[in-house]
Amino acid sequence: IIPFEGQELRFGKEQQERFRHICSRATRTIALEPAYKPWAYTQRNDYLARHAAALICYYTGESGGTQYTVRQAAKLGLKIINIGRADQQAGCNQSDFEWLF
C-alpha cells in the first residue's frame, strides 16, 4: 500500500531503487492518492490497520506513524508483534525479513 503515486521521488537514489525493488516483488500495489496530500500517510496507516489480520511492526516507543498505527491496530483488536522489542519478537530474526533488502 503506497500513500500516493510518486512517493519514492522524495527518496534518495538508493532508496528509490530499494523501493522499486520491493514493489516489483509485490503481487499488487495500491496507491491511495494520485499525488501527495497532507493526510496521505495517516490514510495509508488506517488502510493497513483496517485490512490486516495482525500487525508486525518495529516500534521503539517514539511518537509518529508507527505509534499511530499500533494504536489503531490495538483499537481494532489485532494481534501486534513488535520486532523492535526483544520480549515481543516471538522467534523472529532479522534474517526472516532479509528478502526485503
GROMACS elastic network, one bead per residue, 0.5 to 0.9 nm:
[ bonds ]
;  ai    aj funct       b0    kb
    1     4     6  0.88903   500
    1    28     6  0.86888   500
    1    29     6  0.57748   500
    1    31     6  0.60494   500
    1    32     6  0.73604   500
    1    44     6  0.68169   500
    1    47     6  0.82052   500
    1    48     6  0.74972   500
    2     5     6  0.71366   500
    2     7     6  0.74163   500
    2    29     6  0.70434   500
    2    30     6  0.58768   500
    2    32     6  0.63661   500
    2    33     6  0.83131   500
    2    40     6  0.89574   500
    2    41     6  0.86313   500
    2    44     6  0.69111   500
    3     7     6  0.72317   500
    3    30     6  0.82720   500
    3    31     6  0.56305   500
    3    32     6  0.52211   500
    3    33     6  0.62301   500
    3    34     6  0.87975   500
    3    35     6  0.86194   500
    3    36     6  0.78026   500
    3    37     6  0.88303   500
    3    39     6  0.89628   500
    3    40     6  0.51754   500
    3    41     6  0.55885   500
    3    42     6  0.84295   500
    3    43     6  0.71665   500
    3    44     6  0.51679   500
    3    45     6  0.85506   500
    4     7     6  0.57366   500
    4    30     6  0.87453   500
    4    31     6  0.50966   500
    4    32     6  0.55821   500
    4    34     6  0.55106   500
    4    35     6  0.51912   500
    4    36     6  0.56453   500
    4    37     6  0.78841   500
    4    40     6  0.66676   500
    4    41     6  0.84623   500
    4    44     6  0.87821   500
    5     8     6  0.82088   500
    5    31     6  0.57728   500
    5    32     6  0.78933   500
    5    33     6  0.64835   500
    5    34     6  0.51298   500
    5    35     6  0.54537   500
    5    36     6  0.75129   500
    6     9     6  0.54530   500
    6    10     6  0.77952   500
    6    34     6  0.82264   500
    6    35     6  0.70011   500
    6    36     6  0.81272   500
    7    10     6  0.59680   500
    7    11     6  0.78045   500
    7    35     6  0.81335   500
    7    36     6  0.75268   500
    8    11     6  0.53086   500
    8    12     6  0.82800   500
    8    15     6  0.76676   500
    8    16     6  0.53552   500
    8    17     6  0.87397   500
    8    19     6  0.67090   500
    8    20     6  0.80091   500
    9    12     6  0.76999   500
    9    13     6  0.85206   500
    9    16     6  0.68606   500
   10    16     6  0.83138   500
   11    14     6  0.79681   500
   11    15     6  0.57159   500
   11    16     6  0.57104   500
   11    19     6  0.89568   500
   12    15     6  0.53347   500
   12    16     6  0.60838   500
   12    17     6  0.87476   500
   13    16     6  0.50303   500
   13    17     6  0.63226   500
   13    18     6  0.87348   500
   14    17     6  0.51916   500
   14    18     6  0.63240   500
   14    19     6  0.86531   500
   15    19     6  0.59762   500
   15    20     6  0.85046   500
   16    19     6  0.50353   500
   16    20     6  0.61370   500
   16    21     6  0.84993   500
   17    20     6  0.51622   500
   17    21     6  0.60618   500
   17    22     6  0.86505   500
   18    21     6  0.50149   500
   18    22     6  0.62057   500
   18    23     6  0.85961   500
   18   100     6  0.85993   500
   18   101     6  0.71846   500
   19    22     6  0.52504   500
   19    23     6  0.62121   500
   19    24     6  0.86093   500
   20    23     6  0.50068   500
   20    24     6  0.60062   500
   20    25     6  0.87386   500
   21    24     6  0.50803   500
   21    25     6  0.65771   500
   21   100     6  0.85215   500
   21   101     6  0.85816   500
   22    25     6  0.53230   500
   22    26     6  0.66650   500
   22    99     6  0.88859   500
   22   100     6  0.62717   500
   22   101     6  0.78319   500
   23    26     6  0.51523   500
   23    27     6  0.83813   500
   23    28     6  0.79908   500
   23    29     6  0.68655   500
   24    27     6  0.80146   500
   24    28     6  0.87040   500
   24    29     6  0.89464   500
   25    28     6  0.86428   500
   25   100     6  0.88859   500
   26    29     6  0.66653   500
   31    34     6  0.69817   500
   31    44     6  0.88309   500
   32    35     6  0.88894   500
   32    40     6  0.75434   500
   32    43     6  0.78061   500
   32    44     6  0.69905   500
   32    47     6  0.89155   500
   33    36     6  0.69429   500
   33    37     6  0.75368   500
   33    40     6  0.70355   500
   34    37     6  0.89612   500
   35    40     6  0.87987   500
   36    39     6  0.83885   500
   36    40     6  0.64987   500
   37    40     6  0.51860   500
   37    41     6  0.84489   500
   38    41     6  0.76741   500
   38    42     6  0.86176   500
   39    42     6  0.54483   500
   39    43     6  0.60018   500
   39    44     6  0.86255   500
   40    43     6  0.50829   500
   40    44     6  0.61616   500
   40    45     6  0.87151   500
   41    45     6  0.61951   500
   41    46     6  0.86096   500
   41    65     6  0.76621   500
   42    45     6  0.50469   500
   42    46     6  0.61323   500
   42    47     6  0.85293   500
   42    65     6  0.72694   500
   42    68     6  0.82207   500
   42    69     6  0.84135   500
   43    46     6  0.51576   500
   43    47     6  0.61598   500
   43    48     6  0.86833   500
   44    47     6  0.50586   500
   44    48     6  0.62176   500
   44    49     6  0.87383   500
   45    48     6  0.51219   500
   45    49     6  0.62879   500
   45    50     6  0.86567   500
   45    65     6  0.73781   500
   45    66     6  0.82704   500
   45    68     6  0.78059   500
   45    69     6  0.56582   500
   45    72     6  0.84089   500
   46    49     6  0.52096   500
   46    50     6  0.61155   500
   46    51     6  0.85976   500
   46    68     6  0.89055   500
   46    69     6  0.69737   500
   46    72     6  0.71471   500
   46    73     6  0.87335   500
   47    50     6  0.52017   500
   47    51     6  0.61376   500
   47    52     6  0.85143   500
   48    51     6  0.53456   500
   48    52     6  0.59822   500
   48    55     6  0.87513   500
   48    69     6  0.81383   500
   48    73     6  0.88587   500
   49    52     6  0.53548   500
   49    53     6  0.83639   500
   49    54     6  0.82086   500
   49    55     6  0.75149   500
   49    69     6  0.67020   500
   49    70     6  0.83348   500
   49    72     6  0.64096   500
   49    73     6  0.53575   500
   49    76     6  0.77113   500
   49    78     6  0.82069   500
   50    53     6  0.86077   500
   50    72     6  0.84849   500
   50    73     6  0.78144   500
   50    76     6  0.76589   500
   52    55     6  0.67627   500
   52    73     6  0.84194   500
   52    78     6  0.77404   500
   53    78     6  0.64945   500
   53    79     6  0.76046   500
   54    73     6  0.78448   500
   54    77     6  0.88697   500
   54    78     6  0.50915   500
   54    80     6  0.60099   500
   54    81     6  0.78226   500
   55    69     6  0.87934   500
   55    70     6  0.76303   500
   55    73     6  0.69309   500
   55    78     6  0.67137   500
   55    79     6  0.61950   500
   55    81     6  0.60995   500
   55    82     6  0.80710   500
   56    79     6  0.84726   500
   56    80     6  0.59920   500
   56    82     6  0.58685   500
   56    83     6  0.71401   500
   57    66     6  0.75176   500
   57    70     6  0.79504   500
   57    80     6  0.75112   500
   57    81     6  0.62919   500
   57    83     6  0.60694   500
   57    84     6  0.71749   500
   58    66     6  0.77988   500
   58    81     6  0.84608   500
   58    82     6  0.54212   500
   58    83     6  0.50912   500
   58    85     6  0.77299   500
   59    62     6  0.73701   500
   59    66     6  0.63201   500
   59    67     6  0.69571   500
   59    70     6  0.82288   500
   59    82     6  0.61078   500
   59    83     6  0.73324   500
   59    84     6  0.51477   500
   59    85     6  0.74311   500
   60    63     6  0.89589   500
   60    66     6  0.89833   500
   60    67     6  0.87060   500
   60    82     6  0.86124   500
   60    84     6  0.57259   500
   60    85     6  0.70336   500
   61    66     6  0.88410   500
   61    67     6  0.70140   500
   62    66     6  0.82417   500
   62    67     6  0.68700   500
   63    66     6  0.74750   500
   63    67     6  0.55327   500
   63    68     6  0.76221   500
   64    67     6  0.54103   500
   64    68     6  0.62545   500
   64    69     6  0.87668   500
   65    68     6  0.50064   500
   65    69     6  0.61259   500
   65    70     6  0.85741   500
   66    69     6  0.50649   500
   66    70     6  0.60726   500
   66    71     6  0.85475   500
   67    70     6  0.51265   500
   67    71     6  0.62197   500
   67    72     6  0.86547   500
   68    71     6  0.52080   500
   68    72     6  0.62493   500
   68    73     6  0.86799   500
   69    73     6  0.60583   500
   69    74     6  0.84955   500
   70    73     6  0.50841   500
   70    74     6  0.61174   500
   70    75     6  0.86333   500
   70    80     6  0.74283   500
   71    74     6  0.50373   500
   71    75     6  0.61988   500
   71    76     6  0.86753   500
   72    75     6  0.50907   500
   72    76     6  0.63413   500
   72    77     6  0.87386   500
   72    78     6  0.88695   500
   73    76     6  0.50709   500
   73    77     6  0.62624   500
   73    78     6  0.52644   500
   73    79     6  0.77661   500
   73    80     6  0.73905   500
   74    78     6  0.57154   500
   74    79     6  0.76027   500
   74    80     6  0.74874   500
   75    78     6  0.77197   500
   77    80     6  0.88965   500
   80    88     6  0.87791   500
   81    84     6  0.88927   500
   81    88     6  0.60760   500
   81    89     6  0.65638   500
   81    90     6  0.75725   500
   82    85     6  0.59134   500
   82    86     6  0.82894   500
   82    87     6  0.86137   500
   82    88     6  0.54876   500
   82    89     6  0.61157   500
   82    90     6  0.88202   500
   83    86     6  0.67045   500
   83    87     6  0.85215   500
   83    88     6  0.62219   500
   83    90     6  0.81137   500
   83    92     6  0.70968   500
   83    93     6  0.82322   500
   83    94     6  0.87145   500
   84    87     6  0.89397   500
   84    88     6  0.77850   500
   84    89     6  0.74468   500
   85    88     6  0.54664   500
   85    89     6  0.64190   500
   86    89     6  0.53534   500
   86    90     6  0.83015   500
   87    90     6  0.75143   500
   88    91     6  0.86149   500
   89    92     6  0.53322   500
   89    93     6  0.77229   500
   90    93     6  0.89995   500
   92    95     6  0.82015   500
   92    96     6  0.64556   500
   92    97     6  0.87070   500
   93    96     6  0.53594   500
   93    97     6  0.75170   500
   94    97     6  0.54891   500
   94    98     6  0.65476   500
   95    98     6  0.50054   500
   95    99     6  0.81462   500
   96    99     6  0.76799   500
   97   100     6  0.59104   500
   97   101     6  0.78769   500
   98   101     6  0.54093   500
